[in-house]
């Protein structure tokens, strides 16, 4: 680390410092969202679509949308997005690269910006490196997406993926 980095912080530290208020806002919503019934969580998408069409930005809706995904994930798969995964979701939403090692939850992270960007009513496409992962991840995350009122499908190159 250089002297200037020690004084002013690295580029990554600056990015993380900007993202921390979002993570805090998402976490503060968790208790309230945990009290919602499944149908209320599913209906959040229509609420967000309406608010987006009335001028709220995706960035404005991000904390609530991510909190919605987190709660549905907990209920459907027993998987709760950790703070570092929320940071990864924010990075992906902001078109930044988020490097994560094997087993750190990239597939789960992708549910966050996918849901948020579905609010625009445009199709959201996730690309993965091979047919096996495309099928596995679509089927694995399907309960989350379906309970968020999103349809899931996958396309493979037609090779046998069994």
Order of alpha helices (4+ residues) and beta strands (2+ residues): alpha-alpha-alpha-alpha-alpha-alpha-alpha
